[in-house]
Amino acid sequence: WNGSKLQFFVDDTNVGELSDERVKSEIIEVNENLISIAEELEFKQFKLANRDGKISVGVIAQELLKLFEKYNVNPDDFDITYNGQFNLTDETIYHFVNYEQLLILQTLVLKRKVEKQEAKINYIIEKLGIAEEMEELLNG
């Protein structure tokens, strides 16, 4: 641990994040621009300096920060990116990504796409007049 904030708890039965409504405030729908950022962000494969030459998959923090700028969103307002040291012998400050937060946004992107596809399918089924046949097919 190098001084970064600890964001999870561990006990003898669970590993997780506190999610109780009683400790949350200002609960609102997710910022639409965040969802657009997550939708536009591209994942890459790369070799990371501390992974012994193994290939990792993820995002490039600078590309994510450019998308924040494009959508006029202040990254410091969200728990998605942060800065810190890569190791204690290097004083350079690097960009980090909170993948848990990012993947939640990616899940919202996929959820919305599925909902749009379902609406289109339902419209087509209704227009073709085959709702009963589709219901029987889906229910086996």
DADA-V491292 format. One record per pair of residues at least 24 apart in sequence whose ideal C-beta (glycine too) atoms are under 8 Angstrom apart, sorted by sequence separation. I is the first residue (numbers start at 1). J is the second residue. D is the distance in Angstrom with one decimal. If there is no record, write none. Layout:
BEGIN
i;j;d
I;J;D
I;J;D
END
This chain:
BEGIN
i;j;d
80;105;7.8
41;67;6.0
37;64;7.3
40;67;5.9
37;67;4.5
65;95;6.9
37;68;6.4
37;70;8.0
61;94;7.9
62;95;6.6
64;97;6.3
37;71;5.6
61;95;3.4
36;71;5.8
61;96;6.8
37;73;6.8
50;86;7.6
61;97;5.4
34;71;8.0
49;86;7.4
50;87;7.6
33;71;4.1
59;97;5.9
64;102;7.7
33;72;7.2
34;73;6.7
58;97;7.0
33;73;5.0
58;99;6.9
31;73;6.9
59;102;7.0
34;78;7.0
34;80;7.9
41;102;7.7
38;102;6.7
38;105;3.5
37;105;7.3
38;106;5.2
35;105;6.2
38;108;7.0
39;109;4.6
34;105;5.8
38;109;5.2
35;108;5.5
35;109;6.0
30;105;7.3
35;112;7.2
4;82;7.5
30;108;6.2
4;84;5.2
3;84;7.6
2;84;6.9
3;85;8.0
2;85;5.7
17;100;7.7
2;87;7.6
2;88;5.8
7;98;7.7
4;96;8.0
END
